[in-house]
Amino acid sequence: MSTTAKKFDESARGEFARFGTTRVHRGELLRHPVYTRFLHWSVAIFFVLSLLTGFAIYSPWLFHWIAPLFGGGPRTRALHPWFGLIFTIFFFFQFLNWMGPMIWTEADRHWMKRIRHYATNEEPIEAEDVGFFNGGQKLYFWAIVVSAILFLITGFLMWFDHAIPRWVVAVSYVVHDIAALVMLAGFIIHVYEGTAHQPGTFRSMIDGTVTERWAWTHHPGWFRSSTGRDAREEYERERERQEERPL
């Protein structure tokens, strides 16, 4: 991250900390500060709004029941590009906020080789080199970065289609739809991962914290850097406590 972007992000975190606090109780770790949570939910809200209005425009069948939610067809068409633009703006700030921890590392390459074990929960805890984000989360993030750029460029070309050659507009429609579908697929996986697959993840975007057990289970490298303790040792201690409990 450049010095300017880093200073801006740190300043924004500080400003938002003045308007909201994150309480970290015993046995918990701070996962996401107020600023990060604000950006996350802003991106999510405007992505969903862009998705709904886009579906209404794209599908005549969906148009009949989605468009009235936004005041009818003309208003839906008028709101869609604005929702998409605001989504892109918020995502840009989220990109600055997460660019550092999202840098691809050797640990992420190793994680991708073990993705089947991750998906099937074959291991009780993740590998010790999994840091703040794992390889799958980073892959999702960078896929959204590329899709958002295509989403923005093609969106502008379609928005000002009266000044753009027709063949460029036609290609833009196809690329725009593909980018939207990629983001939708990623969004569905993201929701599943943050709820059913990893219970306790969703709360990190509500109150900003996770339990230490969640941390050493899913992100051992981050747990070690945050606490100075070894995740595997914590797992073994927890397993012994469970075995010692009376039936």
N, C-alpha and C positions, 0 to 999 in steps of 0.2 A: 504494500500500500504506500502511495506517495505521502510525503510529509504533510502536504496541504490537506489531502483527504483524511489522513489520520488525525490531524488537529481538529478538522471540522467534526469528525465523528466523535472524538473525545469531548468536544465542546457541547455537542448535541446531547450526549449522554448526561453530562453535568446539568444542563438546563432542564431536561426532563426529570432528573432526580429531584429537582426542587418542587415538582408538582405531584410526585408520587413516590412512595417508599416501598421497598421490598423487605419484608420481615423474614429473616432466616432463623429458624428454630434449631434447637439441638438435634443432631442427626440429619441435618439438611445441608445442602450446598446451594449457593446462588448459581442459577443456570442462565437466566436471561434478565437483564435489567429492564427498567420501565421503557426506555427508548426503543429497545429491540422488540419488546412486546407490542408497543404502539405501531411500529412499522409492520410487523408480522400481520397484525389484524387489519391494518389499513390495506395492505396488499391483498389479503384474503377477501375482504369485503368487496373491493373494486374488481377483483378477478371474477368473483361470482356474479356481480352486476354486469360485467362485460360479457360473461358467458351466457347469462339468461337473455339479455337483449340481443346478443349475437344469434342464439338459437331461434329466437322469435323472428329475426330477419331471414335466417337461413331456411327454416322449415315452415311451410304454410300451415301444417297441422299444429305445431307448437305455437305458431303466431296467434291463433285464436284464443288461447288461454294465458299466454305470457304477456303479450302486448298490452292487454287491459290493465295489468299490474303497474305499468309505467305510463298510463294515460292514453293508450291507443297506439296505432301503427306509426303515424308521423312522429310522435314524440319519442317512441322507442328508437326509431332510426336516428333521430337527432341526438339522443342521449348516448347511444352506443359508442361513438368515437370519443366522446368526452370521458366516459367510464374507462375506456381503454387507455386514454392518455394519462388520466390520473393514476391508474394502476401502474403504468410504466414509470411515472415520476416517483411514486412510493417505492417501487422495486429498485429504482436506481439508488435511493438512499439506503435501502436494505443491502444492496450490493456493496456499497461503501462500508456498511456496518459489519458485514460478514466476509469481506474479501480476504482478510488476513487468515482466519481459521479455515477458509475454504480452499487454500492453496493445496494442490495435489502433492502428495509425498509418497515415498517408497512404501510406507505403511498402508496407504490406500491401495496400492497395486497388490499387496499381499492380501488385503481384505477382499478384493474382487475375486481372487483365486479361491477364497473360502465362502463365497456368497451362498452356495448351496447349503453349507452347514448353518449359516445365519438364517436362511429362509425356513429351514426345517427345525431350528432350535436344538441342534444336536449337541451343542456345547452349553454348559450351565452359565458360563460367562464369556465375554468376548476376549479376543487376543489382547495381550498386555500393551501392544503398541497402538491400540485404537484411541485416538485423542478426542478433542471436543466434538468433532463430527467424524463419522465413519465414511468409508469410500462410497457407499450407496447414497448417503446424504449429499456428498459433494458432487457426485455424478448428477443427481437430481437438480441441484443448484445450478450447475453449469449448463444443463440442458434447458433450464428455464431462462438463463441469461441469453443463450442463443435464440431461443424461441421468442423472448420478449423483444429482442432487437428486430427480428423478422416481423413480429407482430406490429411494432411501431412503424417500421419503414413501409410495409405493405398497407398498413392502415392509412397512412398519410396519402399514399398513391391513390387509394380508393376514395378517400375523403375529397380529394381534389381531382376526381376523374375527368372533369370537364377540360382540364389543362394537360392531361396525360394521354399519350397514344393508347388506343383501345387494347392493343396486344399486351402492353405493359400492365394495364388494369386487369386484364383477363388472367395473366400469370400471377398478379398480386392476390387475386381472389383465392387461387389454389394454394399459394404459399401461406397466406393468412390463415386459411382453414387448417392446413397441416400443422402450423405452429400452435394454433388454438387446441387442436386435438392432442398434441404432445403435452401441452401444459395441463389439459384436462386429465390425461392418463397419469401424469405425475402427481397431480392434485389428489386423485383418488388413492393412489399408493401412499402418498404423504399422510392422508387422513387415517388410513388403515394402520400405518406404522405408528402414528402418534396416539392411537387408541387401543385397538384390539391386540396388536402385535407386541407393543411395549407399554403395558399399563404403567401409569405414572408419568408418561411423557407429556400428556396434554396439560397437566397442572403446571408444567414449567412455563407455559405460555399464558397461564392465568395468574398465578401468584409469583412466578419467576424462580421457583425453587424446585429441587428434586431431592429425594432421599439419598443418603449415602449408599444405601443398598442398590438403588437404581443406578447410581454413578459407577460403582465398581462392577456392576453386572454388565452394563452396556458400553461404558467408556472408561476402561481401566487406566489408560494413559492419562486422561484428563483427571481422573480421581487421584492418581499418584501425584500429578503436578499440583493439584489443589490442596491435598492433605499431607503429602509426604509419606502416605501409607501404601502398602502393596495390596492390590485388589485380590490376588489369589489367596493371600493370607487372611483377608477379611472374609472371603468365601468359605475357607476351611473352618474358621472360627464360627461362622454362622451355621455351617453344617453340623459341627460338633454340638452347638447349643440346641439345634433341632433334635439331634439324636438323644440328648440327655433329658429332654422334656418327658415327663411321665405321660403314658398313654391314657 
